[in-house]
């Protein structure tokens, strides 16, 4: 089975980046399909983050997911 990885913003689902197809031996044959795998990145694209209301009205920004936060985990 062929796979195509597509990176999308997690809030608006706009495409961030499309990777090339990882072909299998059946690539290009009749009836063969390509399965799309989605990886969520960031929050929203520049177009949608500027026009949509943030989830935190006090800061005016999207909350931190914690994945790249500089706060230590205490371990």
Biopython code that builds the backbone (N, CA, C, O; Angstrom):
import numpy as np
from Bio.PDB.StructureBuilder import StructureBuilder

atoms = [
    (1, "UNK", "N", (0.851, -1.179, 0.000)),
    (1, "UNK", "CA", (0.000, 0.000, 0.000)),
    (1, "UNK", "C", (0.894, 1.239, 0.000)),
    (1, "UNK", "O", (1.863, 1.313, 0.755)),
    (2, "UNK", "N", (0.567, 2.199, -0.841)),
    (2, "UNK", "CA", (1.295, 3.459, -0.914)),
    (2, "UNK", "C", (0.759, 4.424, 0.136)),
    (2, "UNK", "O", (-0.434, 4.430, 0.440)),
    (3, "UNK", "N", (1.647, 5.227, 0.679)),
    (3, "UNK", "CA", (1.256, 6.210, 1.688)),
    (3, "UNK", "C", (1.689, 7.602, 1.260)),
    (3, "UNK", "O", (2.735, 7.791, 0.638)),
    (4, "UNK", "N", (0.854, 8.569, 1.610)),
    (4, "UNK", "CA", (1.163, 9.978, 1.394)),
    (4, "UNK", "C", (0.957, 10.679, 2.734)),
    (4, "UNK", "O", (-0.150, 10.674, 3.273)),
    (5, "UNK", "N", (2.005, 11.274, 3.267)),
    (5, "UNK", "CA", (1.920, 11.961, 4.548)),
    (5, "UNK", "C", (1.604, 13.431, 4.291)),
    (5, "UNK", "O", (2.286, 14.100, 3.515)),
    (6, "UNK", "N", (0.548, 13.926, 4.961)),
    (6, "UNK", "CA", (0.139, 15.318, 4.840)),
    (6, "UNK", "C", (0.135, 15.933, 6.234)),
    (6, "UNK", "O", (-0.532, 15.436, 7.141)),
    (7, "UNK", "N", (0.884, 17.017, 6.395)),
    (7, "UNK", "CA", (0.906, 17.744, 7.668)),
    (7, "UNK", "C", (-0.148, 18.835, 7.602)),
    (7, "UNK", "O", (-0.170, 19.636, 6.667)),
    (8, "UNK", "N", (-1.035, 18.860, 8.615)),
    (8, "UNK", "CA", (-2.118, 19.851, 8.666)),
    (8, "UNK", "C", (-2.122, 20.554, 10.011)),
    (8, "UNK", "O", (-1.728, 19.983, 11.028)),
    (9, "UNK", "N", (-2.575, 21.805, 10.003)),
    (9, "UNK", "CA", (-2.745, 22.536, 11.260)),
    (9, "UNK", "C", (-3.894, 21.904, 12.033)),
    (9, "UNK", "O", (-4.919, 21.554, 11.449)),
    (10, "UNK", "N", (-3.727, 21.757, 13.342)),
    (10, "UNK", "CA", (-4.703, 21.006, 14.132)),
    (10, "UNK", "C", (-6.052, 21.707, 14.289)),
    (10, "UNK", "O", (-7.066, 21.027, 14.450)),
    (11, "UNK", "N", (-6.101, 23.021, 14.249)),
    (11, "UNK", "CA", (-7.366, 23.736, 14.448)),
    (11, "UNK", "C", (-8.125, 23.921, 13.141)),
    (11, "UNK", "O", (-9.291, 23.537, 13.048)),
    (12, "UNK", "N", (-7.495, 24.494, 12.146)),
    (12, "UNK", "CA", (-8.192, 24.833, 10.902)),
    (12, "UNK", "C", (-8.085, 23.744, 9.831)),
    (12, "UNK", "O", (-8.808, 23.794, 8.836)),
    (13, "UNK", "N", (-7.214, 22.780, 10.012)),
    (13, "UNK", "CA", (-7.002, 21.663, 9.082)),
    (13, "UNK", "C", (-6.433, 22.079, 7.727)),
    (13, "UNK", "O", (-6.471, 21.288, 6.785)),
    (14, "UNK", "N", (-5.909, 23.296, 7.606)),
    (14, "UNK", "CA", (-5.235, 23.718, 6.385)),
    (14, "UNK", "C", (-3.947, 22.914, 6.227)),
    (14, "UNK", "O", (-3.363, 22.473, 7.217)),
    (15, "UNK", "N", (-3.504, 22.724, 4.985)),
    (15, "UNK", "CA", (-2.293, 21.954, 4.718)),
    (15, "UNK", "C", (-1.068, 22.792, 5.075)),
    (15, "UNK", "O", (-0.927, 23.932, 4.631)),
    (16, "UNK", "N", (-0.190, 22.209, 5.882)),
    (16, "UNK", "CA", (1.100, 22.829, 6.217)),
    (16, "UNK", "C", (2.150, 22.352, 5.220)),
    (16, "UNK", "O", (2.919, 23.158, 4.695)),
    (17, "UNK", "N", (2.188, 21.028, 4.953)),
    (17, "UNK", "CA", (3.152, 20.468, 4.017)),
    (17, "UNK", "C", (2.662, 19.103, 3.535)),
    (17, "UNK", "O", (2.121, 18.321, 4.317)),
    (18, "UNK", "N", (2.852, 18.822, 2.256)),
    (18, "UNK", "CA", (2.529, 17.505, 1.703)),
    (18, "UNK", "C", (3.829, 16.823, 1.292)),
    (18, "UNK", "O", (4.587, 17.354, 0.480)),
    (19, "UNK", "N", (4.077, 15.660, 1.850)),
    (19, "UNK", "CA", (5.261, 14.891, 1.494)),
    (19, "UNK", "C", (4.981, 14.115, 0.207)),
    (19, "UNK", "O", (3.826, 13.902, -0.162)),
    (20, "UNK", "N", (6.038, 13.701, -0.460)),
    (20, "UNK", "CA", (5.857, 12.904, -1.671)),
    (20, "UNK", "C", (5.350, 11.511, -1.304)),
    (20, "UNK", "O", (5.478, 11.072, -0.161)),
    (21, "UNK", "N", (4.784, 10.840, -2.271)),
    (21, "UNK", "CA", (4.206, 9.513, -2.058)),
    (21, "UNK", "C", (5.320, 8.495, -1.829)),
    (21, "UNK", "O", (6.327, 8.487, -2.538)),
    (22, "UNK", "N", (5.124, 7.643, -0.833)),
    (22, "UNK", "CA", (6.038, 6.531, -0.579)),
    (22, "UNK", "C", (5.468, 5.334, -1.333)),
    (22, "UNK", "O", (4.550, 4.675, -0.843)),
    (23, "UNK", "N", (6.009, 5.042, -2.536)),
    (23, "UNK", "CA", (5.388, 4.023, -3.381)),
    (23, "UNK", "C", (5.697, 2.581, -2.949)),
    (23, "UNK", "O", (6.758, 2.290, -2.396)),
    (24, "UNK", "N", (4.748, 1.709, -3.217)),
    (24, "UNK", "CA", (4.950, 0.279, -3.002)),
    (24, "UNK", "C", (5.109, -0.382, -4.372)),
    (24, "UNK", "O", (5.121, 0.309, -5.391)),
    (25, "UNK", "N", (5.228, -1.691, -4.406)),
    (25, "UNK", "CA", (5.437, -2.396, -5.676)),
    (25, "UNK", "C", (4.230, -2.316, -6.613)),
    (25, "UNK", "O", (4.375, -2.515, -7.819)),
    (26, "UNK", "N", (3.055, -2.031, -6.078)),
    (26, "UNK", "CA", (1.845, -1.942, -6.904)),
    (26, "UNK", "C", (1.552, -0.520, -7.377)),
    (26, "UNK", "O", (0.511, -0.281, -7.988)),
    (27, "UNK", "N", (2.439, 0.414, -7.111)),
    (27, "UNK", "CA", (2.224, 1.818, -7.475)),
    (27, "UNK", "C", (1.984, 1.958, -8.975)),
    (27, "UNK", "O", (2.738, 1.420, -9.786)),
    (28, "UNK", "N", (0.942, 2.675, -9.330)),
    (28, "UNK", "CA", (0.617, 2.950, -10.722)),
    (28, "UNK", "C", (-0.245, 1.903, -11.400)),
    (28, "UNK", "O", (-0.656, 2.083, -12.546)),
    (29, "UNK", "N", (-0.518, 0.820, -10.709)),
    (29, "UNK", "CA", (-1.352, -0.217, -11.308)),
    (29, "UNK", "C", (-2.822, 0.143, -11.147)),
    (29, "UNK", "O", (-3.201, 0.854, -10.217)),
    (30, "UNK", "N", (-3.626, -0.344, -12.043)),
    (30, "UNK", "CA", (-5.063, -0.055, -12.038)),
    (30, "UNK", "C", (-5.707, -0.559, -10.741)),
    (30, "UNK", "O", (-5.452, -1.683, -10.308)),
    (31, "UNK", "N", (-6.534, 0.278, -10.137)),
    (31, "UNK", "CA", (-7.247, -0.094, -8.924)),
    (31, "UNK", "C", (-6.446, 0.090, -7.647)),
    (31, "UNK", "O", (-6.965, -0.122, -6.552)),
    (32, "UNK", "N", (-5.194, 0.480, -7.777)),
    (32, "UNK", "CA", (-4.364, 0.684, -6.586)),
    (32, "UNK", "C", (-4.625, 2.081, -6.030)),
    (32, "UNK", "O", (-4.684, 3.057, -6.778)),
    (33, "UNK", "N", (-4.779, 2.163, -4.732)),
    (33, "UNK", "CA", (-5.055, 3.469, -4.125)),
    (33, "UNK", "C", (-3.889, 3.915, -3.248)),
    (33, "UNK", "O", (-3.020, 3.128, -2.876)),
    (34, "UNK", "N", (-3.906, 5.194, -2.938)),
    (34, "UNK", "CA", (-2.887, 5.792, -2.068)),
    (34, "UNK", "C", (-3.584, 6.200, -0.777)),
    (34, "UNK", "O", (-4.569, 6.937, -0.795)),
    (35, "UNK", "N", (-3.062, 5.712, 0.338)),
    (35, "UNK", "CA", (-3.657, 6.040, 1.631)),
    (35, "UNK", "C", (-2.975, 7.282, 2.201)),
    (35, "UNK", "O", (-1.750, 7.338, 2.310)),
    (36, "UNK", "N", (-3.791, 8.278, 2.564)),
    (36, "UNK", "CA", (-3.265, 9.514, 3.129)),
    (36, "UNK", "C", (-3.194, 9.396, 4.651)),
    (36, "UNK", "O", (-4.164, 9.012, 5.304)),
    (37, "UNK", "N", (-2.046, 9.728, 5.193)),
    (37, "UNK", "CA", (-1.847, 9.762, 6.643)),
    (37, "UNK", "C", (-1.688, 11.224, 7.038)),
    (37, "UNK", "O", (-0.891, 11.947, 6.438)),
    (38, "UNK", "N", (-2.440, 11.662, 8.041)),
    (38, "UNK", "CA", (-2.409, 13.050, 8.475)),
    (38, "UNK", "C", (-1.638, 13.187, 9.776)),
    (38, "UNK", "O", (-1.846, 12.426, 10.721)),
    (39, "UNK", "N", (-0.740, 14.175, 9.812)),
    (39, "UNK", "CA", (0.001, 14.519, 11.012)),
    (39, "UNK", "C", (-0.407, 15.943, 11.368)),
    (39, "UNK", "O", (-0.294, 16.844, 10.537)),
    (40, "UNK", "N", (-0.879, 16.154, 12.591)),
    (40, "UNK", "CA", (-1.305, 17.486, 13.015)),
    (40, "UNK", "C", (-0.120, 18.266, 13.563)),
    (40, "UNK", "O", (0.650, 17.757, 14.377)),
    (41, "UNK", "N", (0.017, 19.507, 13.108)),
    (41, "UNK", "CA", (1.113, 20.381, 13.547)),
    (41, "UNK", "C", (0.540, 21.726, 13.959)),
    (41, "UNK", "O", (-0.471, 22.159, 13.407)),
    (42, "UNK", "N", (1.159, 22.383, 14.902)),
    (42, "UNK", "CA", (0.761, 23.729, 15.295)),
    (42, "UNK", "C", (-0.703, 23.842, 15.678)),
    (42, "UNK", "O", (-1.347, 22.849, 16.016)),
    (43, "UNK", "N", (-1.219, 25.051, 15.622)),
    (43, "UNK", "CA", (-2.621, 25.299, 15.956)),
    (43, "UNK", "C", (-3.413, 25.694, 14.724)),
    (43, "UNK", "O", (-4.292, 24.953, 14.284)),
    (44, "UNK", "N", (-3.107, 26.858, 14.164)),
    (44, "UNK", "CA", (-3.845, 27.353, 13.000)),
    (44, "UNK", "C", (-2.879, 28.101, 12.091)),
    (44, "UNK", "O", (-1.883, 28.659, 12.552)),
    (45, "UNK", "N", (-3.178, 28.106, 10.813)),
    (45, "UNK", "CA", (-2.347, 28.824, 9.847)),
    (45, "UNK", "C", (-2.468, 30.329, 10.103)),
    (45, "UNK", "O", (-3.336, 30.774, 10.854)),
    (46, "UNK", "N", (-1.596, 31.093, 9.474)),
    (46, "UNK", "CA", (-1.597, 32.545, 9.666)),
    (46, "UNK", "C", (-2.929, 33.164, 9.251)),
    (46, "UNK", "O", (-3.397, 34.115, 9.877)),
    (47, "UNK", "N", (-3.533, 32.628, 8.204)),
    (47, "UNK", "CA", (-4.809, 33.173, 7.715)),
    (47, "UNK", "C", (-5.926, 32.979, 8.740)),
    (47, "UNK", "O", (-6.722, 33.890, 8.965)),
    (48, "UNK", "N", (-5.991, 31.806, 9.359)),
    (48, "UNK", "CA", (-7.071, 31.515, 10.288)),
    (48, "UNK", "C", (-6.780, 31.969, 11.718)),
    (48, "UNK", "O", (-7.717, 32.252, 12.465)),
    (49, "UNK", "N", (-5.536, 32.043, 12.112)),
    (49, "UNK", "CA", (-5.242, 32.477, 13.477)),
    (49, "UNK", "C", (-5.468, 33.973, 13.645)),
    (49, "UNK", "O", (-5.719, 34.437, 14.757)),
    (50, "UNK", "N", (-5.383, 34.727, 12.571)),
    (50, "UNK", "CA", (-5.600, 36.171, 12.644)),
    (50, "UNK", "C", (-7.082, 36.526, 12.706)),
    (50, "UNK", "O", (-7.445, 37.572, 13.244)),
    (51, "UNK", "N", (-7.956, 35.648, 12.151)),
    (51, "UNK", "CA", (-9.378, 35.969, 12.069)),
    (51, "UNK", "C", (-10.247, 35.226, 13.070)),
    (51, "UNK", "O", (-11.386, 35.622, 13.317)),
    (52, "UNK", "N", (-9.728, 34.166, 13.643)),
    (52, "UNK", "CA", (-10.553, 33.403, 14.579)),
    (52, "UNK", "C", (-10.298, 33.864, 15.999)),
    (52, "UNK", "O", (-9.207, 34.331, 16.328)),
    (53, "UNK", "N", (-11.301, 33.731, 16.829)),
    (53, "UNK", "CA", (-11.134, 34.166, 18.208)),
    (53, "UNK", "C", (-10.360, 33.115, 18.981)),
    (53, "UNK", "O", (-10.687, 31.930, 18.900)),
    (54, "UNK", "N", (-9.348, 33.517, 19.726)),
    (54, "UNK", "CA", (-8.541, 32.566, 20.481)),
    (54, "UNK", "C", (-9.326, 31.973, 21.641)),
    (54, "UNK", "O", (-10.339, 32.525, 22.072)),
    (55, "UNK", "N", (-8.844, 30.845, 22.136)),
    (55, "UNK", "CA", (-9.547, 30.188, 23.224)),
    (55, "UNK", "C", (-9.305, 30.885, 24.553)),
    (55, "UNK", "O", (-10.042, 30.651, 25.511)),
    (56, "UNK", "N", (-8.297, 31.730, 24.631)),
    (56, "UNK", "CA", (-8.019, 32.456, 25.864)),
    (56, "UNK", "C", (-8.260, 33.949, 25.647)),
    (56, "UNK", "O", (-7.413, 34.618, 25.056)),
    (57, "UNK", "N", (-9.386, 34.489, 26.107)),
    (57, "UNK", "CA", (-9.685, 35.899, 25.851)),
    (57, "UNK", "C", (-8.763, 36.860, 26.594)),
    (57, "UNK", "O", (-8.640, 38.016, 26.187)),
    (58, "UNK", "N", (-8.121, 36.425, 27.658)),
    (58, "UNK", "CA", (-7.265, 37.327, 28.425)),
    (58, "UNK", "C", (-5.919, 37.558, 27.765)),
    (58, "UNK", "O", (-5.387, 38.666, 27.839)),
    (59, "UNK", "N", (-5.345, 36.536, 27.117)),
    (59, "UNK", "CA", (-4.034, 36.692, 26.488)),
    (59, "UNK", "C", (-4.123, 36.994, 25.009)),
    (59, "UNK", "O", (-3.183, 37.547, 24.437)),
    (60, "UNK", "N", (-5.255, 36.636, 24.360)),
    (60, "UNK", "CA", (-5.384, 36.853, 22.934)),
    (60, "UNK", "C", (-4.549, 35.895, 22.101)),
    (60, "UNK", "O", (-4.305, 36.143, 20.920)),
    (61, "UNK", "N", (-4.109, 34.794, 22.715)),
    (61, "UNK", "CA", (-3.285, 33.807, 22.027)),
    (61, "UNK", "C", (-3.820, 32.417, 22.288)),
    (61, "UNK", "O", (-4.568, 32.198, 23.242)),
    (62, "UNK", "N", (-3.430, 31.467, 21.427)),
    (62, "UNK", "CA", (-3.783, 30.070, 21.644)),
    (62, "UNK", "C", (-2.961, 29.541, 22.815)),
    (62, "UNK", "O", (-1.807, 29.940, 22.971)),
    (63, "UNK", "N", (-3.508, 28.666, 23.632)),
    (63, "UNK", "CA", (-2.760, 28.138, 24.766)),
    (63, "UNK", "C", (-1.614, 27.234, 24.308)),
    (63, "UNK", "O", (-1.646, 26.673, 23.213)),
    (64, "UNK", "N", (-0.614, 27.109, 25.161)),
    (64, "UNK", "CA", (0.543, 26.273, 24.877)),
    (64, "UNK", "C", (0.146, 24.807, 24.959)),
    (64, "UNK", "O", (-0.527, 24.400, 25.906)),
    (65, "UNK", "N", (0.554, 24.009, 23.977)),
    (65, "UNK", "CA", (0.229, 22.580, 23.976)),
    (65, "UNK", "C", (1.046, 21.818, 24.996)),
    (65, "UNK", "O", (0.647, 20.731, 25.413)),
    (66, "UNK", "N", (2.189, 22.364, 25.412)),
    (66, "UNK", "CA", (3.055, 21.701, 26.367)),
    (66, "UNK", "C", (4.164, 20.903, 25.720)),
    (66, "UNK", "O", (5.120, 20.520, 26.395)),
    (67, "UNK", "N", (4.060, 20.639, 24.417)),
    (67, "UNK", "CA", (5.085, 19.831, 23.754)),
    (67, "UNK", "C", (6.393, 20.576, 23.598)),
    (67, "UNK", "O", (7.454, 19.958, 23.683)),
    (68, "UNK", "N", (6.360, 21.871, 23.373)),
    (68, "UNK", "CA", (7.593, 22.618, 23.218)),
    (68, "UNK", "C", (7.733, 23.678, 24.300)),
    (68, "UNK", "O", (8.468, 24.651, 24.132)),
    (69, "UNK", "N", (7.045, 23.494, 25.382)),
    (69, "UNK", "CA", (7.073, 24.453, 26.468)),
    (69, "UNK", "C", (8.428, 24.435, 27.152)),
    (69, "UNK", "O", (9.055, 23.381, 27.268)),
    (70, "UNK", "N", (8.881, 25.591, 27.602)),
    (70, "UNK", "CA", (10.177, 25.674, 28.283)),
    (70, "UNK", "C", (10.057, 25.332, 29.761)),
    (70, "UNK", "O", (11.066, 25.294, 30.464)),
    (71, "UNK", "N", (8.846, 25.082, 30.247)),
    (71, "UNK", "CA", (8.652, 24.714, 31.643)),
    (71, "UNK", "C", (9.198, 23.310, 31.890)),
    (71, "UNK", "O", (8.942, 22.391, 31.112)),
    (72, "UNK", "N", (9.944, 23.154, 32.966)),
    (72, "UNK", "CA", (10.507, 21.851, 33.297)),
    (72, "UNK", "C", (9.446, 20.907, 33.822)),
    (72, "UNK", "O", (8.422, 21.334, 34.355)),
    (73, "UNK", "N", (9.704, 19.611, 33.664)),
    (73, "UNK", "CA", (8.736, 18.620, 34.126)),
    (73, "UNK", "C", (9.014, 18.200, 35.554)),
    (73, "UNK", "O", (8.224, 17.461, 36.141)),
    (74, "UNK", "N", (10.127, 18.655, 36.131)),
    (74, "UNK", "CA", (10.420, 18.328, 37.513)),
    (74, "UNK", "C", (11.048, 16.956, 37.685)),
    (74, "UNK", "O", (11.139, 16.451, 38.804)),
    (75, "UNK", "N", (11.480, 16.351, 36.594)),
    (75, "UNK", "CA", (12.104, 15.025, 36.677)),
    (75, "UNK", "C", (13.586, 15.097, 36.581)),
    (75, "UNK", "O", (14.259, 14.068, 36.634)),
]
sb = StructureBuilder()
sb.init_structure("model")
sb.init_model(0)
sb.init_chain("A")
sb.init_seg("    ")
for serial, (resi, resn, name, xyz) in enumerate(atoms, 1):
    if name == "N":
        sb.init_residue(resn, " ", resi, " ")
    sb.init_atom(name, np.array(xyz, "f"), 0.0, 1.0, " ", f" {name:<3s}", serial, name[0])
structure = sb.get_structure()
